[in-house]
Amino acid sequence: MTRKRALILVESDAMGTGVLYVQAARSLGLHPILLSADPTQYHHLAAEGIETIRVDTDNLDALIHECSRLRATYDIAGIPGARESFYATVGKLCQYFDLPGPNPTSIQRCCDKFAQRRLLAAAGVPIPAFRLAASASEIESSAAEIGLPVILKPAEGSGSRGVRLCRDVDELDEHMTYLLGGKHIWRSSPRILIEEFAQGPHYTAEIMGNEVIGIGTADFGPPPHFVYYQFAYPAPLAGDAYRRIADVSLSSLRALGLGWGPTAIELRWTKHGPVVIEVNPRLSGTPTPQLVQLAYGVDLVTEHIKLVIGDEWNLRRKHSHTAAAQFLIADSDGILDWTGGDSQAAAAVSGVAEVKLYVESKWPVVRKGDYRDCIGYIVAASPSLAGTEAILQRAVGSIGWSITPFPTIGEEEQTAAPDLGAPPQVRLSARDSGQR
């Protein structure tokens, strides 16, 4: 009797890429299994009916033991990684079981933002000026050396948690107090990066192996935070800008010992040209994989799984469209109500590919200044950027919301509610609404 081929997922992401891996695995005839220290946190995977196993995912020996146990029942085809903080562990598991996977040493160095910057600087890759600090006095002296404005961020982490633009001394003191005063959660002793603020348009290069699949552009909400407002693929680049961004991105891979599997590189186009802001040794989170597939016809998730299980992959572009995502961001704290239309109406707009809402009505919204501020998004595609933006405008116009401020009495108890568990997610695709 032929045994099932299993695809092992170690934890998942918070916003939905895990669902894409589950769906792609099944389309390839694989049986996905999630290993997690707390499977209940992944509400978005519950609807997929994925097999889940509770295990201490911070303990490599425990993971090896669980995977060894699973091999008695399944053929383990591969172990991809959808969450950056566990990607080095995934690499170690792949090495142990002699499976294709990333170099864990390279991943660990890359996830340490200070180590990453030192390696990039040593290789001559253009990056902002930077310093590492562990105390208030070190932060102040570093900011003075670099010159305001500066970016203050944890040396580890993702999703823009704890990242802030400090334009003056007051903002520097405020964020320094936040990072060092017990409000930011550290996995180890505080290590803070102070960086020169590289000003200019923001771009992301999506890479698989050593091939640049596409370059997208992104806009952020108002400073001092870096909350994504819109993505678009491909980025409208003139002249030799695409080649210059691609060259700098591939130089970053070489400097960091990467080049296996997916990488997402964030850059700014400054007066000196492209400057690398961050190298992420993983696939970008949703909705970037959807945008890349709509724009180029390349399914990054499926091709990543093929690489992981040792199959031949295909990164050839099949078409050229413009795909964009508009994020729905709350502009104040309070109780959210969806008003003035619904997600079905947005999904029914011709050209809309997906509508996702992360929260339901009556959900308490407390802005964090990072990816958690996103309450939903809309994805659209068409042959042109202008056409795609018009589709998004119509779709966004069919969804409205209002936010009622928290009552003064009991406000602290209510604002704590969102941290008690992830909100339910409502996802509607164009297929659900009958659109193509």
Residue pairs with C-beta under 8 A, 6 or more apart in sequence:
3 73
3 74
3 75
4 31
4 73
4 74
4 75
5 29
5 30
5 31
5 74
5 75
5 76
5 77
5 309
6 30
6 31
6 32
6 33
6 70
6 74
6 75
6 76
6 77
7 21
7 25
7 30
7 31
7 32
7 33
7 77
7 78
7 79
7 80
7 305
7 308
7 309
8 33
8 35
8 67
8 70
8 76
8 78
8 79
8 93
9 18
9 21
9 22
9 32
9 33
9 34
9 35
9 79
9 80
9 82
10 35
10 36
10 57
10 63
10 79
10 81
10 83
10 86
10 89
10 90
10 93
11 34
11 35
11 36
11 37
11 57
11 82
11 83
11 85
11 86
12 18
12 21
12 34
12 36
12 42
12 45
12 82
12 83
13 82
13 83
13 285
13 286
14 159
14 371
14 422
15 44
15 285
15 286
15 358
15 371
15 374
16 44
16 285
16 286
16 287
16 356
16 425
16 427
17 82
17 283
17 285
17 286
17 289
17 301
18 34
18 42
18 44
18 45
18 82
19 44
19 45
19 48
20 286
20 289
20 290
20 301
21 32
21 80
21 82
21 301
21 305
22 32
22 45
22 48
22 50
23 48
24 299
24 301
24 302
24 305
25 31
25 32
25 305
26 32
27 302
28 302
28 305
28 306
28 309
28 311
30 77
30 305
30 309
31 51
31 74
32 50
32 51
33 50
33 51
33 52
33 53
33 70
33 74
34 42
34 45
34 50
34 51
34 52
34 53
35 52
35 53
35 55
35 57
35 63
35 66
35 67
36 42
36 52
36 53
36 54
36 55
36 57
37 54
37 55
37 56
37 57
37 58
38 54
39 52
39 53
39 54
40 421
41 421
41 422
42 52
42 422
43 421
43 422
43 423
43 424
43 425
44 422
44 425
45 52
53 66
53 70
55 62
55 63
55 66
56 62
56 63
57 63
57 86
57 89
60 89
60 92
60 93
63 89
63 93
64 93
64 96
67 76
67 79
67 93
67 97
70 76
76 97
76 99
77 308
77 309
78 94
78 99
78 100
78 101
78 305
78 308
78 309
78 310
79 90
79 93
79 94
79 97
79 99
79 101
79 308
80 90
80 304
80 305
80 308
81 87
81 90
81 91
81 102
81 282
82 282
82 283
83 282
84 111
84 158
84 280
84 281
84 282
85 111
85 158
87 102
87 107
87 111
87 281
87 282
88 102
88 104
88 107
88 108
88 111
89 104
90 101
90 102
90 104
91 101
91 102
91 103
91 104
91 107
92 104
93 99
93 101
94 100
94 101
94 102
95 101
95 104
99 308
100 307
100 308
100 309
100 310
101 260
101 261
101 308
102 258
102 260
102 261
102 281
103 257
103 258
103 260
105 257
106 256
106 257
106 258
106 281
107 281
109 115
109 116
109 119
109 256
109 257
110 116
110 256
110 258
110 279
110 280
110 281
111 156
111 281
112 155
112 156
113 153
113 154
113 155
113 156
113 193
113 278
114 130
114 132
114 155
114 191
114 193
116 256
116 278
116 279
117 127
117 130
117 193
119 255
119 256
120 127
120 252
120 255
120 256
120 276
120 279
121 127
122 255
123 251
123 254
123 255
124 251
125 248
125 251
125 252
125 255
125 276
126 248
126 272
126 273
126 274
126 275
126 276
127 275
127 276
127 277
128 151
128 195
128 196
128 197
128 198
128 275
128 277
129 146
129 195
129 196
130 146
130 193
130 194
130 195
130 196
131 138
131 142
131 145
131 146
131 193
131 194
132 142
132 155
132 191
132 192
132 193
132 194
133 139
133 142
133 191
133 192
133 193
133 194
134 189
134 190
134 191
134 192
135 180
136 176
136 180
139 152
139 172
139 176
139 192
139 194
140 172
140 176
142 150
142 194
143 150
143 166
143 172
143 194
146 194
146 195
146 196
147 196
148 166
148 167
148 168
148 169
148 172
149 165
149 166
149 167
149 168
149 197
150 165
150 166
150 172
150 194
150 195
150 196
150 197
151 163
151 164
151 165
151 166
151 193
151 194
151 195
151 196
151 197
152 162
152 163
152 164
152 166
152 172
152 175
152 176
152 179
152 192
152 193
152 194
153 162
153 163
153 164
153 192
153 193
153 195
154 161
154 162
154 163
154 179
154 184
154 186
154 190
154 191
154 192
154 193
155 191
155 192
155 193
156 187
156 191
158 280
159 285
159 370
159 371
159 372
160 225
160 226
160 227
160 369
160 370
160 371
161 184
161 368
161 370
161 371
162 178
162 179
162 184
162 370
163 225
163 226
163 369
163 370
164 171
164 175
164 224
164 225
164 369
165 171
165 197
165 223
165 224
165 225
165 226
166 172
166 175
166 224
167 223
167 224
171 224
175 224
178 184
179 190
179 192
180 190
180 192
184 190
198 268
198 270
198 275
198 277
199 268
199 270
200 268
200 269
200 270
200 271
200 275
201 217
201 268
201 269
202 217
202 218
202 219
202 220
202 266
202 267
202 268
202 277
203 215
203 216
203 217
203 218
203 235
203 245
203 266
203 267
203 268
203 269
203 274
204 215
204 216
204 217
204 218
204 231
204 264
204 265
204 266
204 267
204 284
204 288
205 212
205 214
205 215
205 245
205 246
205 249
205 264
205 265
205 267
206 212
206 213
206 214
206 215
206 216
206 233
206 262
206 264
206 284
206 288
206 292
206 300
207 213
207 249
207 250
207 253
207 262
207 263
207 264
207 265
208 261
208 262
208 263
208 300
208 303
208 304
208 307
208 313
208 315
209 259
209 260
209 261
209 307
209 315
210 250
210 253
210 259
211 315
212 246
212 249
212 250
213 292
213 296
213 298
213 300
213 315
213 317
214 233
214 234
214 292
214 295
214 296
214 298
215 233
215 234
215 235
215 237
215 242
215 245
215 246
216 231
216 232
216 233
216 234
216 235
216 288
216 291
216 292
217 231
217 232
217 235
217 236
218 228
218 229
218 230
218 231
218 232
219 228
219 229
219 230
220 226
220 227
220 228
220 229
221 227
221 228
221 229
221 329
221 373
224 369
225 369
225 370
225 373
226 370
227 327
227 329
227 369
227 370
227 371
227 373
227 374
228 327
228 371
228 374
229 326
229 327
229 329
230 324
230 325
230 326
230 327
231 287
231 288
231 291
231 324
231 325
232 291
232 322
232 323
232 324
232 325
232 385
232 388
233 288
233 291
233 292
233 294
233 295
233 296
233 322
233 323
233 324
234 295
234 296
234 320
234 322
236 385
237 245
241 269
241 274
244 273
244 274
245 267
245 269
245 274
248 267
248 274
248 276
249 265
249 267
249 276
252 258
252 265
252 276
252 279
253 259
253 263
253 279
256 279
256 281
258 279
258 281
260 307
261 281
261 304
261 307
261 308
262 282
262 283
262 284
262 300
262 304
263 279
263 280
263 281
263 282
264 279
264 280
264 282
264 283
264 284
264 288
265 276
265 278
265 279
265 280
266 276
266 277
266 278
266 279
266 280
267 274
267 275
267 276
267 277
268 274
268 275
268 277
269 275
283 289
283 300
283 301
283 304
285 371
286 356
287 325
287 354
287 356
287 377
287 379
289 299
289 300
289 301
290 323
290 325
290 353
290 354
290 379
291 323
291 324
291 325
291 379
291 381
292 298
292 300
292 323
293 299
293 300
294 321
294 323
294 353
294 379
294 381
295 320
295 321
295 322
295 323
295 381
296 317
296 318
296 319
296 320
297 317
297 318
297 319
298 315
298 316
298 317
298 318
303 313
303 314
303 315
306 312
306 313
307 313
321 381
321 382
321 383
322 381
322 382
322 383
322 384
322 385
322 387
322 388
323 353
323 379
323 380
323 381
323 388
324 379
324 380
324 381
324 385
324 388
324 389
324 392
325 377
325 378
325 379
325 380
326 377
326 378
326 380
326 392
326 395
326 396
327 374
327 376
327 377
328 357
328 374
328 375
328 376
328 377
328 378
328 396
328 399
328 401
329 373
329 374
329 375
330 336
330 365
330 367
330 373
330 375
330 401
330 403
331 403
332 365
332 367
332 403
332 405
333 365
333 366
333 367
333 403
333 405
333 406
333 415
334 364
334 365
334 403
334 404
334 405
334 406
335 362
335 363
335 364
335 365
335 403
335 404
335 406
336 359
336 361
336 362
336 363
336 364
336 365
336 375
336 401
336 402
336 403
337 361
337 362
337 401
337 402
337 403
337 404
338 357
338 360
338 361
338 399
338 400
338 401
339 400
339 401
339 402
340 398
340 399
340 400
340 401
341 398
341 399
341 400
342 398
342 399
343 355
343 357
343 376
343 399
343 426
343 428
344 428
344 433
345 398
345 399
346 352
346 355
346 378
346 395
346 396
346 398
346 399
346 428
347 354
347 355
347 395
347 428
347 429
347 430
347 432
347 433
347 435
348 433
348 434
348 435
349 380
349 391
349 394
349 395
349 398
349 435
350 391
350 435
351 380
351 381
351 382
351 387
351 388
351 391
351 435
352 378
352 379
352 380
352 391
352 395
352 430
352 435
353 379
353 380
353 381
353 429
353 430
354 377
354 378
354 379
354 427
354 428
354 429
354 430
355 376
355 377
355 378
355 379
355 395
355 399
355 427
355 428
355 429
356 376
356 377
356 425
356 426
356 427
356 428
357 375
357 376
357 425
357 426
357 427
358 374
358 375
358 376
358 423
358 425
359 365
359 375
359 376
359 423
359 424
360 423
360 424
360 426
363 418
363 423
364 406
364 414
364 415
364 417
364 418
365 375
365 403
365 418
366 415
366 418
367 373
372 418
375 401
376 399
378 392
378 395
378 396
378 399
380 388
380 391
380 392
380 395
381 388
381 391
382 388
382 391
406 414
406 415
407 414
430 436
